[in-house]
Amino acid sequence: MNKTEGAVKQKIGILSLGCPRNLVDSEALVGRLNFKNYSIVEDLACAQVVLVNTCAFIEEAKRESIDAILDLIELKKQGKLKKIIVYGCLAQRYKNLAKDLPEVDAFVGTPELDHKTKRFALTPRHYAYLKISEGCINQCSYCVIPKIKGALKSLNETSIIRQVKRFNRDKISELNIIGQDITGFGMDACGRSQLTGLLRKIASNAPDIGWIRLLYLNPQRVTDELLEFIATSGRVCKYIDLPIQHINNRILKLMRRAATKQEIVALIKKIRKAIPGVYLRTSLIVGFPSETEKEFNELLEFVKEVKFERLGAFIYSREEGTPAYNFKGQISQQLKQKRFDRIMSAQAQVASDINAGFLGKVIPVLIEEKSDSGYLGRSQGDAPEVDGVVYVNTKKPLKLGKFVRVKITDTLEYDLVGEPI
């Protein structure tokens, strides 16, 4: 036995920040370490080495990453931690971090993902994320992702299906398909989206998975074929995650978004006609450089009129290295916050009205965790971590990670309340 074989391997903890795409990278990274027989600990207080997978998409994410690293540095100074290794977007974007944070033992950029090694689950056992592409094919003027992650790179279909088969063997209840823009899948190879064909193969190899959810569909590449597949599949969630970012044509052009207002309106009508009962989710950016009050009001009225079932808004973050960083007409933080508050106030009323329509209906709910009055779950219209919940009131024991039919007895602004039947 050599020294390496005889040495006691250190306990490793993982802190994964940012989006689910980062989480998948973290699961793959820890999976490789676990395969090499490192001891993986969930409680960072028990770790000797902590890996931090960072996010650097917007200012808020960068602050969260830096704050987390500083907290770990303090633990290291106290002798409670031996090593800190920083991975991911922050390390990839800022090459001089070693000079600013000398207490960190290593900085490593964004890791490659190939689905070869079995992941180490960092989500609850009943659901998982499956990343099908790296980088991004879009060149939005406000977004730094292409500089961090590079151009679109579709992952190998064989490796994707290999991972799907693992999830199917584990009988997870929900599989969330993710990427910076999953409609771009295959475009780097043949110039057109291959998403629907991939989804058919995923579904055929996952007979024991309850829900398949699609996250981030670019409006430019939502095809009739894709809508038909979602509408007719028995297991793909009737949930369309369609970030439009804005609705004013001048702002959309400045953002370098390919779809116009007219095309977005037509697509929304097509989606709702093709998929009755669809949950339509979008995300918006408020306070983009030079956005006038009139242009913002156009967006606000659009939100009130279209009535998205789910909506998230972001305050524009001025990111160095993006074209929009140098745009004229940068808007004050105070005004951006005011516009954000107005959008979210309008959506709160929309969401409340939509939820009221569920009163008395029976819907399938995925049970997530125990609560004081029973359980918390999610409907088909609720993606993990970003959407609402269903409060399931019952004294009867329910199995976590299983589906239950729930009759809705009350509705809240963003959440539903019900009882199992």
PASETI-777788 format. One line per 5 residues: their letters; for each residue z, x, y of N, C-alpha, C. Coordinates in steps of 0.05 Angstrom, whole numbers, plus 5000, padded with zeros to 4 digits. Each point is the difference from the previous one (the first is absolute). Layout:
N
a) Z:X:Y:Z:X:Y:Z:X:Y  ...
END
This chain:
421
mnkte) 5000:5017:4976:5000:4983:5024:5000:5018:5025  4981:4995:5019:5000:5016:5024:5019:4988:5021  5002:5014:5022:5020:4992:5021:4993:4972:5011  4975:4995:5003:4992:4974:5012:5008:4977:4981  4995:5004:4974:5007:4979:4980:5030:4996:4999
gavkq) 5015:5022:5003:5029:4998:4997:5014:4990:5025  4987:5001:5023:5013:4992:5025:5004:4970:5001  5022:4993:5013:5006:4972:5004:4984:4991:5024  4983:4979:4996:4983:4991:5022:5016:4983:5020  4994:5003:5025:5015:4987:5021:4995:4970:5001
kigil) 5020:4986:5010:4997:4971:5003:4984:4994:5025  4980:4983:4997:4981:4995:5022:5001:4971:5008  5002:4996:5027:4999:4973:5011:4975:4996:5017  4991:4976:5003:4976:4994:5015:5006:4980:5022  4990:5005:5024:5002:4982:5022:4972:4994:5009
slgcp) 4990:4975:4995:4973:4993:5005:4999:4982:5025  4986:5009:5021:4999:4985:5025:4972:4989:5004  4998:4980:5017:4974:4989:5008:4990:4979:4981  4974:4999:4996:4986:4978:4987:5001:5002:4969  4991:4979:4986:4998:5001:4971:4981:5022:4990
rnlvd) 4980:5008:5016:4983:5022:4991:5016:5025:4997  5019:5005:5018:5017:5023:4998:5018:4997:4975  5009:4976:4995:5018:4995:4977:4986:5007:4974  4974:4993:4998:4985:5007:4976:4999:5030:4996  4995:5015:5023:5000:5029:4998:5027:5011:4991
sealv) 5021:4988:5010:5027:5009:4993:5005:4995:4970  4991:4977:4990:5004:4993:4972:4985:5020:4982  4976:5008:5009:4984:5019:4984:5012:5028:5001  5010:5007:5023:5013:5027:5004:5025:5002:4982  5017:4980:5002:5024:5000:4984:4994:4997:4970
grlnf) 4979:4985:4994:4991:4998:4972:4993:5027:4988  4987:5017:5016:4993:5026:4990:5025:5017:4996  5019:4998:5018:5025:5015:4997:5016:4990:4976  5000:4974:4996:5014:4988:4978:4988:5009:4973  4973:5002:5000:4986:5010:4976:5007:5028:4993
knysi) 5007:5016:5021:5008:5028:4996:5030:5002:4995  5013:4977:4995:5028:4999:4993:5020:5006:5022  4991:4997:5025:5019:5002:5022:5017:4975:5000  5025:5003:5009:5018:4977:5001:4996:4985:5027  4991:4975:4998:4994:4984:5024:5023:4982:5005
vedla) 5011:5001:5024:5024:4983:5007:4992:4981:5022  5010:4975:4998:4994:4980:5020:5018:5003:5025  5024:5009:4995:5020:5003:5022:4996:5028:5012  4991:5001:5025:4995:5026:5013:5025:5017:5002  5023:4987:5000:5026:5014:5002:5005:5017:4975
caqvv) 4986:4994:4978:5003:5015:4975:4979:5021:4997  4981:5001:5019:4977:5019:4997:5006:5027:5010  4988:5020:4988:5001:5028:5010:4975:5006:5017  4978:4988:4992:4975:5003:5015:4990:4972:5008  4992:4996:5025:4989:4974:5008:4971:5004:5010
lvntc) 4983:4984:4988:4972:4999:5009:4997:4977:5019  4989:5005:5024:4996:4979:5020:4970:4995:5003  4991:4977:4992:4971:4993:5004:4998:4985:5027  4988:5013:5020:5002:4990:5027:4976:4983:5009  5003:4986:5022:4979:4985:5012:4996:5009:5029
afiee) 4976:5001:5010:4995:5008:5027:4978:4983:5013  4998:4975:4992:4979:4982:5008:5002:4993:5030  5025:4992:5008:5005:4993:5028:5026:5013:5008  5006:4998:5026:5024:5013:5011:5026:4992:4986  5003:4975:4995:5024:4990:4986:5003:5012:4973
akres) 4978:5003:4985:5001:5012:4973:5008:5029:5002  4989:5014:5020:5006:5029:5003:5030:5003:5006  5010:4983:5018:5029:5002:5006:5017:4996:4976  4993:4980:4983:5015:4994:4976:4999:5025:4981  4977:5012:4998:4998:5024:4982:5016:5023:5011
idail) 4999:5006:5025:5015:5022:5012:5030:4995:4998  5008:4975:5005:5029:4993:4998:5010:5004:4972  4984:4992:4980:5008:5003:4972:5003:5030:4993  4981:5016:5009:5002:5029:4995:5024:5012:5013  5006:4992:5025:5024:5011:5013:5026:4992:4986
dliel) 5001:4976:4989:5023:4991:4985:5004:5018:4975  4978:5006:4987:5001:5017:4976:5008:5029:5007  4990:5009:5023:5008:5027:5010:5030:5002:5004  5011:4978:5010:5029:5000:5005:5015:5002:4973  4990:4986:4980:5012:5001:4973:4998:5029:4989
kkqgk) 4977:5012:5005:4997:5028:4991:5019:5019:5013  5005:4996:5026:5019:5017:5015:5028:4996:4989  5006:4976:4990:5026:4994:4990:5003:5010:4971  4979:5011:4989:5001:5011:4973:4996:4979:4978  4992:4975:5009:4997:4978:4980:4971:4999:4989
lkkii) 4983:5017:5009:4972:5000:4992:4990:5029:5000  4984:5007:4980:4990:5027:4999:4973:5004:5013  4982:4981:4995:4973:5003:5010:4989:4974:5010  4982:5002:5021:4986:4978:5011:4970:5006:4999  4984:4983:4988:4971:5004:4999:4987:4975:5014
vygcl) 4984:5005:5020:4987:4979:5015:4971:4997:4992  4993:4977:4990:4972:4994:4992:4987:4981:5019  4974:4996:4995:4987:4976:5011:4988:5004:5028  4997:4977:5013:4984:4998:5025:5010:5016:5023  5027:5001:5003:5011:5016:5023:4994:5029:4996
aqryk) 5003:5010:4976:4995:5028:4994:4970:5006:5002  4984:4981:4992:4971:5003:5001:4990:5001:5029  5012:4983:5017:4990:4997:5027:5010:5022:5019  5025:5009:4996:5012:5020:5018:5005:5025:4985  4984:5021:5004:5002:5024:4985:5022:5019:5009
nlakd) 5011:4995:5024:5021:5018:5011:5028:4991:4995  5004:4982:4981:5027:4989:4995:5019:5021:4990  4990:5020:4985:5017:5020:4989:5015:5015:5023  4986:5004:5022:5013:5014:5023:5021:4982:5013  4995:4974:5001:5018:4982:5013:5024:4992:4982
lpevd) 4995:5000:4974:5021:4992:4981:5003:5022:4979  5012:5023:5007:5002:5022:4982:5018:4995:4976  5017:4980:5002:5018:4993:4978:4986:4988:4976  4976:4990:5005:4984:4988:4978:4988:5023:4983  5002:4997:4974:4992:5022:4982:4970:5001:4996
afvgt) 4986:4977:5001:4971:5001:4997:4988:4975:5012  4976:5003:5011:4984:4978:5009:4974:4999:4984  4994:4976:4989:4977:4997:4983:4984:4975:5011  4974:5003:5002:4984:4977:5010:4998:4977:4981  4981:4983:5004:4997:4976:4983:4991:5008:4972
peldh) 5014:4991:4979:4993:5008:4973:4976:4985:4989  4986:5012:4981:4978:4987:4986:5011:4981:4980  4985:4977:4997:5009:4980:4980:4977:4996:4980  5007:5001:4974:4979:4995:4980:5010:4981:4978  5024:4990:5001:5011:4982:4980:5002:5012:4972
ktkrf) 4999:5027:4998:5001:5012:4974:5028:4998:4987  5020:5006:5016:5027:5000:4991:5013:4973:5005  5016:4991:4981:5013:4974:5003:5018:5001:5024  4999:4979:5017:5016:4999:5024:5030:4997:4994  5016:5008:5019:5029:4995:4999:5005:4977:5019
altpr) 5006:4977:4990:5001:4975:5016:5021:5002:5022  4992:4996:5025:5018:4998:5023:5001:4971:5011  4986:4982:4986:5001:4972:5007:5017:4986:4978  5009:4975:5005:5012:4985:4978:4981:4999:4977  5011:4998:4976:4983:5002:4975:4979:4979:4998
hyayl) 5003:4977:5014:4982:4978:4995:4974:5001:5017  4999:5018:5020:4974:5002:5014:4994:5029:5006  4975:5005:5007:4991:5028:5004:4976:4999:5020  4995:5024:5011:4976:5004:5017:4980:5018:4985  4975:4994:5003:4979:5016:4988:4980:5008:5022
kiseg) 5000:5026:5006:4982:5010:5021:4973:5007:4987  4978:4989:5013:4974:5005:4989:4982:5018:5017  5011:5008:5023:4984:5019:5017:5018:5015:5018  4990:5023:5009:5014:5017:5019:4983:5001:5026  5012:5007:5022:4985:5002:5025:4989:4974:5009
cinqc) 4981:5002:5019:4989:4975:5012:4971:5004:5009  4984:4979:4995:4972:5001:5008:4996:4991:5029  5020:4987:5011:4998:4990:5028:5009:5022:5020  4990:4998:5024:5007:5019:5021:5011:4985:5024  5020:4984:4997:5012:4985:5022:5011:5019:5021
sycvi) 4996:4993:5025:5006:5019:5021:5029:5005:5004  5017:4982:4990:5029:5003:5004:5014:5013:4976  4986:5005:4978:5012:5007:4975:4998:5029:4993  5022:5012:4992:5000:5029:4993:4997:5005:4970  4999:4978:4984:4999:5003:4971:4977:5018:4991
pkikg) 4975:4996:5010:4979:5018:4990:5005:5029:5005  5014:5007:5021:5007:5028:5006:5021:5010:4980  5018:4983:4992:5021:5008:4982:4991:4999:4971  4987:4978:4992:4993:4996:4972:4971:5007:4994  4984:5003:5020:4972:5008:4996:4982:4975:4995
alksl) 4975:5006:4993:4981:4979:4995:5006:4984:4975  4988:4977:4997:5005:4984:4976:4994:5015:4974  5018:4998:4981:4996:5011:4974:5010:4980:4979  4981:4986:4988:5007:4981:4979:5011:5014:4976  5022:4990:4989:5011:5013:4977:4983:4993:4975
netsi) 5002:5018:4981:4984:4997:4975:5007:4974:4986  4979:4984:4994:5004:4974:4987:5015:5002:4973  4994:5021:4985:5013:5004:4974:5030:5003:5004  5008:5017:5020:5028:5004:5005:5014:4975:5010  4986:4984:5016:5011:4975:5010:5006:4981:4977
irqvk) 4980:4997:4982:5004:4982:4977:5021:5010:4981  5003:5026:4998:5021:5012:4984:5027:4991:5010  5003:5001:5027:5026:4992:5012:5004:4970:4997  4979:4984:5002:5002:4971:4996:5010:4994:4972  4990:5014:4980:5009:4995:4973:5029:5007:4996
rfnrd) 5010:5021:5015:5028:5006:4999:5017:4977:5011  4991:4990:5023:5014:4977:5012:5000:4976:4982  4977:4996:4987:4998:4977:4982:5019:5002:4976  5002:5025:4989:5019:5005:4978:5029:4994:5009  5005:5007:5025:5027:4995:5011:5005:4971:5007
kisel) 4978:4984:4999:5002:4971:5006:5012:4995:5027  4991:5015:5020:5010:4994:5027:4989:4972:5009  5014:4988:5018:4993:4973:5009:4979:5000:5022  4999:5021:5016:4982:5001:5023:4989:5028:5005  4974:5001:5003:4986:5026:5006:4987:4997:5027
niigq) 5007:5018:5018:4989:5000:5027:4980:5022:5003  4975:4992:5005:4978:5020:5003:4999:5009:5029  5002:5026:5004:5002:5011:5027:4981:5023:5005  4996:5005:5026:4984:5023:5010:4999:4996:5030  4991:5020:5014:4999:4997:5029:4981:4977:5007
ditgf) 4979:4996:4984:4981:4978:5002:4988:4997:4973  5010:4981:4983:4990:4999:4973:4972:4990:4998  4989:4987:5020:4973:4991:4999:4980:5024:5001  5010:5023:5008:4983:5024:5001:4997:5013:4972  5014:4989:4980:4999:5013:4974:4971:5002:4990
gmdac) 4992:5025:4993:4973:5005:4989:4979:5007:5021  5006:4995:5025:4980:5006:5021:4994:5029:5003  5019:5017:4993:4995:5029:5002:4981:5009:4978  4998:4985:4979:4982:5007:4977:4973:4988:5002  4999:4974:5009:4973:4987:4999:4993:4985:5026
grsql) 5017:5001:5020:4993:4988:5026:5006:4971:5003  5011:4988:4979:5009:4972:5003:5025:4995:4984  5015:4980:5007:5026:4994:4988:4997:4993:4971  5017:5012:4983:5001:4994:4971:5026:4986:4993  5013:4989:5020:5027:4989:4996:4999:4977:4979
tgllr) 4982:4981:5003:5001:4977:4982:4996:5008:4971  4982:5018:4995:4996:5010:4973:5025:5013:4989  5013:5016:5016:5025:5013:4991:5021:4979:4994  5002:4980:5018:5021:4979:4996:4996:4985:4974  4975:4995:4993:4994:4986:4974:5011:5017:4977
kiasn) 4995:5026:5001:5010:5018:4979:5030:5001:4999  5012:5001:5024:5030:5000:5002:5011:4975:4987  4989:4977:5007:5010:4974:4990:4996:4999:4969  4978:5009:4990:4995:4999:4971:5018:5019:4984  5010:5020:5014:5018:5019:4986:5030:4995:5006
apdig) 5005:4977:5013:5028:4993:5007:5007:4972:4993  4996:4992:4974:5005:4972:4993:5029:4992:5002  5019:5019:4999:5028:4994:5001:5013:5003:5028  4983:5005:5020:5010:5002:5027:4996:4973:5014  5021:4990:5012:4999:4972:5011:4983:4998:5025
wirll) 5007:5015:5021:4985:4998:5025:4987:5027:5006  4975:4998:5011:4986:5024:5010:4995:4994:5030  5011:5017:5017:4998:4996:5029:4983:5022:5013  4983:4992:5019:4983:5018:5014:5010:5005:5028  5005:5025:5007:5011:5006:5027:4980:5017:5016
ylnpq) 4993:4990:5022:4982:5011:5021:4970:4997:4992  4988:4979:5010:4971:4995:4997:4987:5001:5028  4983:5020:5004:4987:5002:5026:4980:4977:5004  5002:4986:5023:4982:4976:5004:4971:5007:4997  4992:5024:5005:4972:5008:4999:4989:4998:4971
rvtde) 5017:5003:4980:4991:5003:4973:5012:4979:4980  5008:4977:5011:5009:4979:4983:4975:4984:4991  4992:5002:4976:4975:4989:4990:5005:4972:4987  4978:4985:4998:5001:4974:4986:5009:5004:4971  4990:5022:4987:5007:5007:4973:5030:5004:4997
llefi) 5012:5014:5019:5029:5004:4999:5016:4974:5004  4991:4984:5019:5014:4974:5004:4998:4982:4976  4977:5000:4987:4997:4984:4976:5018:5009:4978  5003:5027:4997:5017:5011:4979:5029:4992:5005  5009:5002:5026:5028:4992:5006:5004:4971:4995
atsgr) 4981:4983:5008:5002:4971:4997:5001:4991:4971  4986:5014:4983:4998:4991:4972:5018:5014:4981  5011:5023:5008:5018:5014:4982:5027:4985:4999  5010:4998:4976:5026:4986:4997:5024:5017:5008  4996:5026:5003:5024:5017:5005:4999:5016:5026
vckyi) 4977:5002:5013:4999:5013:5026:5011:4981:5021  5020:5010:5015:5013:4984:5020:4980:4990:5020  5002:4975:5007:4984:4988:5022:5012:5009:5026  4998:5026:5005:5013:5013:5023:4980:5020:5011  4990:4996:5024:4981:5017:5012:5013:5016:5023
dlpiq) 5003:5026:4996:5011:5017:5021:4977:5011:5016  4995:4989:5024:4976:5004:5016:5008:5010:5028  5007:5025:5003:5007:5010:5027:4976:4998:5019  5002:4985:5022:4978:4998:5019:5006:5017:5025  5025:5006:5006:5010:5017:5022:4998:4988:5027
hinnr) 4978:4986:5006:4997:4986:5026:4978:4979:4996  4994:4985:5021:4979:4980:4998:4981:5002:5024  5008:5014:5021:4982:5003:5023:4978:5020:4994  4975:4994:5005:4978:5017:4993:5001:5027:5014  5008:5001:5025:5001:5026:5014:5021:5018:4987
ilklm) 5023:4989:4994:5022:5016:4988:4992:5008:4972  4988:4982:4984:4991:5007:4973:4980:5023:5001  4982:5000:5020:4981:5022:5002:5014:5026:5007  5020:4999:5019:5015:5024:5006:5016:5010:4976  5009:4982:4984:5015:5008:4976:4982:5011:4978
rraat) 4973:4997:5004:4980:5008:4980:5003:4984:4974  5006:4974:5004:5000:4981:4978:4973:4988:4998  4989:4999:4976:4972:4992:4996:4996:4970:5004  5019:4983:4993:4997:4972:5001:5004:4989:5028  4983:4981:5009:5003:4987:5026:5017:4975:4997
kqeiv) 5007:4988:5023:5016:4976:4999:4985:4978:4985  4975:4997:5005:4984:4979:4987:5000:5004:4969  4997:5025:4992:5000:5006:4971:5028:4995:4987  5021:5007:5015:5027:4995:4990:5005:4970:4997  4993:4985:5020:5004:4971:4999:4985:4988:4976
alikk) 4975:5008:4997:4983:4990:4978:5012:5007:4973  5010:5025:4998:5012:5009:4974:5025:4984:4993  5017:4995:5020:5024:4985:4995:4993:4972:4990  4981:4987:5012:4991:4974:4991:4989:5001:4972  4985:5021:4994:4989:5003:4973:5022:5004:4979
irkai) 5020:5016:5007:5022:5006:4981:5015:4974:4994  5007:4985:5020:5015:4975:4996:4985:4979:4985  4974:5001:5003:4983:4981:4985:4997:5009:4971  4997:5026:4996:4996:5011:4973:5026:4999:4983  5023:5003:5013:5025:5003:4985:5020:4979:5012
pgvyl) 4999:4975:4990:5019:4980:5010:5029:5009:4995  5017:4996:5020:5028:5008:4997:5005:5029:5004  4980:5015:5011:5003:5029:5003:5022:5006:5020  5014:5022:4995:5019:5011:5020:4985:5022:5014  4995:4997:5026:4984:5019:5015:5019:5016:5018
rtsli) 5000:5026:4995:5018:5018:5015:4983:5019:5017  5010:5005:5024:4986:5020:5018:5021:5017:5014  4989:5022:5012:5017:5016:5017:4985:5005:5026  5015:5003:5022:4989:5002:5026:5012:5024:5015  4985:5010:5020:5011:5021:5018:5000:4988:5028
vgfps) 5023:5001:5013:5002:4991:5027:5004:5024:5019  4991:4997:5024:5003:5022:5020:4981:5023:4997  4977:4995:4988:4979:5021:4997:4991:5008:5028  4994:5026:5004:4992:5009:5027:4980:4981:5013  5005:4993:5025:4984:4984:5018:4999:4970:4992
eteke) 5016:4992:4981:5001:4971:4993:5010:4985:5024  4984:4981:5010:5008:4984:5023:5017:4976:4991  5012:4987:5020:5016:4977:4994:4982:4978:4988  4976:4998:5010:4981:4980:4990:4992:5005:4971  4996:5026:4994:4992:5007:4972:5024:4996:4981
fnell) 5024:5006:5010:5023:4995:4983:5003:4970:4995  4997:4984:5021:5003:4971:4997:4979:4988:4981  4976:5013:4999:4980:4991:4981:5010:5005:4971  5014:5022:4996:5011:5006:4974:5023:4980:4994  5017:4995:5019:5022:4982:4997:4991:4972:4992
efvke) 4980:4990:5015:4990:4973:4994:4986:4999:4973  4988:5022:4992:4987:5001:4973:5021:4998:4978  5023:5013:5004:5022:4999:4980:5010:4971:4998  5003:4987:5022:5009:4972:5000:4980:4981:4987  4975:5006:5005:4978:4982:4990:4994:5004:4970
vkfer) 4998:5025:4991:4992:5006:4973:5023:4995:4980  5025:5005:5009:5024:4995:4983:4999:5016:4974  5002:5026:5003:5002:5017:4977:5026:4994:4985  4998:4998:4974:5024:4995:4984:5020:5023:5002  4990:5024:5003:5017:5024:5003:4988:5018:5022
lgafi) 5017:5012:5016:4990:5016:5022:5020:5022:5007  4990:5024:5004:5017:5022:5010:4986:5012:5024  5016:5009:5020:4989:5012:5024:5012:5027:5004  4984:5018:5012:5009:5027:5007:4996:5005:5029  5019:5013:5012:4996:5010:5028:4983:5025:4998
ysree) 4979:5001:5016:4982:5023:5000:5016:5026:5004  4995:5019:4981:5013:5026:5001:4979:5021:5008  5004:5014:5021:4981:5020:5010:5003:5026:4984  4981:5005:4982:5002:5022:4982:4980:5023:5007  5011:5024:5004:4983:5022:5006:4980:5005:4977
gtpay) 4977:5009:5007:4979:5005:4980:4982:4976:4995  5007:4977:5012:4983:4976:4997:4984:4996:5026  4976:4988:4998:4984:4995:5024:5015:4983:5021  5015:4981:4991:5014:4982:5018:5022:5014:5016  5009:5023:4991:5020:5015:5015:4992:5006:5028
nfkgq) 4974:5005:5004:4990:5007:5027:4987:4977:5014  5002:4975:4989:4989:4977:5014:5015:4995:5026  4985:4991:5020:5012:4992:5025:5014:4973:4997  5019:4995:5019:5014:4975:5000:5022:4997:4979  5014:5022:4995:5023:4999:4982:5021:4981:5011
isqql) 5011:4983:4983:5018:4978:5009:5029:5008:4996  5017:4992:5019:5028:5007:4999:5013:4988:4975  5021:5014:4991:5015:4991:4976:5012:4973:5005  5009:4995:5024:5013:4975:5007:4980:4977:4997  4976:5003:5009:4979:4979:4998:4991:4997:4971
kqkrf) 4998:5022:4986:4992:4998:4972:5022:4984:4984  5025:5005:5006:5022:4986:4986:4999:4970:5007  4995:4994:5025:4998:4972:5009:4978:4985:4985  4977:5013:4997:4977:4988:4986:5006:4997:4970  5013:5020:4989:5008:4998:4971:5019:4976:4996
drims) 5020:4997:5018:5019:4978:4998:4986:4973:5002  4980:4998:5017:4986:4974:5003:4983:4993:4975  4987:5020:4989:4985:4996:4975:5018:4991:4978  5022:5014:4996:5018:4993:4978:5014:4974:5004  5006:4993:5025:5011:4973:5006:4981:4978:4992
aqaqv) 4974:5004:5007:4980:4980:4993:4997:4998:4969  5001:5023:4987:4997:5000:4970:5024:4987:4987  5023:5003:5012:5025:4988:4988:4996:4970:4999  4989:4988:5021:4995:4971:5000:4979:4992:4979  4978:5016:4999:4979:4995:4980:5012:5001:4972
asdin) 5015:5021:4994:5012:5004:4974:5018:4977:4992  5016:4992:5020:5019:4977:4995:4985:4975:4993  4979:4994:5015:4984:4976:4995:4987:5001:4973  4989:5024:4992:4987:5002:4974:5021:4996:4978  5023:5013:5003:5021:4997:4979:5009:4971:4997
agflg) 5001:4985:5022:5008:4972:4998:4983:4984:4982  4974:5009:4997:4982:4986:4982:5006:5004:4971  5018:5019:4993:5007:5005:4972:5024:4982:4991  5012:4986:5018:5023:4984:4993:4993:4980:4978  5015:5000:4978:4996:4982:4977:4980:5010:4980
kvipv) 4985:5022:5006:4981:5011:4981:5013:5018:4979  4986:5003:4978:5010:5017:4978:4981:5025:4999  5012:5024:5002:4983:5024:5000:5012:5020:4980  4983:5018:4989:5011:5022:4984:5013:5021:5017  5023:5010:4991:5015:5020:5015:5007:5023:4982
lieek) 4996:5024:5009:5008:5024:4985:5028:5007:5008  5019:4999:4981:5028:5004:5006:5005:5030:5003  5013:5008:5023:5003:5028:5007:5028:5011:4996  5019:4985:5010:5028:5010:5000:5020:4977:5002  5025:5006:4993:5022:4981:5002:5009:4998:5029
sdsgy) 5008:4976:5008:5011:4995:5027:5025:4984:4998  5014:4996:5022:5025:4985:5000:4997:4971:4991  4977:4988:5007:4996:4972:4992:4982:4996:4976  4991:5022:4989:4982:4998:4977:4983:5025:4997  4975:4999:5009:4981:5022:4998:4981:5001:5024
lgrsq) 4988:5024:5003:4979:5003:5019:4974:5005:4985  4978:4988:5009:4975:5003:4986:4977:5001:5021  4976:5002:4990:4976:5001:5017:4979:4980:4989  4986:4988:5018:4978:4983:4992:4975:5017:4998  4978:4988:4991:4974:5013:4999:4991:5010:5027
gdape) 5010:4987:5021:4993:5007:5028:5017:5022:5012  5017:5012:4985:5019:5020:5011:4998:5027:4986  4988:5019:5014:4998:5027:4989:5028:5013:5003  5006:5019:4982:5026:5014:5001:5004:5014:5026  5024:4997:5011:5010:5015:5023:4989:4991:5027
vdgvv) 4977:4986:5000:4988:4993:5026:5000:4971:5007  5002:4982:4981:4999:4972:5005:5028:4987:4995  5000:4973:4999:5025:4986:4997:5011:4999:4972  5020:4984:4996:5013:4996:4974:5004:4970:4994  5006:4995:4975:5008:4973:4992:5029:5001:4990
yvntk) 5017:4985:5014:5028:4999:4991:5002:4979:4978  5007:5008:4976:5002:4982:4977:5029:4994:4994  5008:4976:5007:5028:4991:4997:5004:4989:4972  5017:5014:4985:5006:4991:4973:5025:5015:4989  5015:4987:4983:5021:5013:4985:4991:5009:4973
kplkl) 4977:4990:4992:4988:5007:4974:4990:5029:5000  5006:5015:4979:4990:5028:5000:4970:5001:4997  4987:5017:5017:4971:5004:4999:4995:5030:4995  4978:5006:4987:4993:5027:4993:4985:5013:5024  5010:5023:5008:4987:5015:5022:4972:5009:4990
gkfvr) 4981:4998:5018:4973:5009:4993:4983:4979:4985  5011:4975:4997:4986:4979:4986:4991:4978:5020  4981:4984:4992:4990:4979:5017:5015:4974:4994  5006:4985:5021:5014:4975:4998:4986:4979:5018  4998:4976:4991:4989:4978:5017:5023:4990:5017
vkitd) 4995:4999:5026:5021:4994:5019:4990:4977:5018  5017:4980:5003:4995:4977:5018:5012:5007:5028  4983:4999:5021:5010:5008:5026:5016:4977:5013  5025:5006:5007:5018:4980:5011:5006:5003:5029  4993:5024:5011:5004:5005:5029:4981:5023:5008
tleyd) 4995:5001:5026:4982:5021:5010:5012:5013:5025  4996:5025:5002:5010:5016:5023:4975:5011:5015  5005:5016:5020:4979:5011:5016:4979:5016:4984  5010:5018:4984:4982:5016:4983:5005:4998:4970  5022:4987:4993:5008:4998:4972:5002:4971:4990
lvgep) 5001:4998:4973:5003:4974:4988:5026:4999:4984  5009:4975:4995:5024:4996:4984:4994:4979:4979  5009:5005:4975:4993:4981:4979:5019:5002:4976  4994:4983:4980:5016:4999:4975:4981:5002:4977  5008:5014:4978:4983:5002:4976:4998:4972:4987
i) 4977:4995:4988:4997:4975:4985:4993:5006:4971
END
